[in-house]
């Protein structure tokens, strides 16, 4: 039996993004974000829509990727959502070149 974990990005009703990961079916997790009475980031920003997923065989790889994406700028997350992988390195460089 192969183990799989999914890293996902949700677009919230306030146009913010939420990055998470799950071992369950991602559609079930999105349903939870939209319906469960949990005091969380997404509970105050419903409805949420799934806009991106990546699957991993190893839990540690998924957790590392989730943390990485959470640290990205909005523009870089949007490039990932658009599958514009070639833009990701440039978006990383630009953040270092911005004036302080």
C-alpha positions, 0 to 999 in steps of 0.5 A: 500500500502506497502512502500519499500526502497532499499539499494544497492551496485554498483561495479564501472568500477574502482573496487570501490564500491558505496553505495546508497538507492532509493525509485524507482525500483533499476534497474531504479536507476542503469540505471540512474547511468550509463546513466544520465549526472550528475556530481557524483561519479559514472558518472566518474566510469562507467559502474556500476554493481549492486552487492547487495540489501536489502529492507526496509519497513521504510525509516529511517531503509534504511537510517541508513543501507546505512550510516552504510555500507558506513562506512565499510571497503572494505573487510567488504563490500565484505563479505556483497556482498558475503552474508558471514554474519558470517564474518562481526563481525570478520571484525569489530573486526580486524579493531580495532586491526590494529596497528596505 
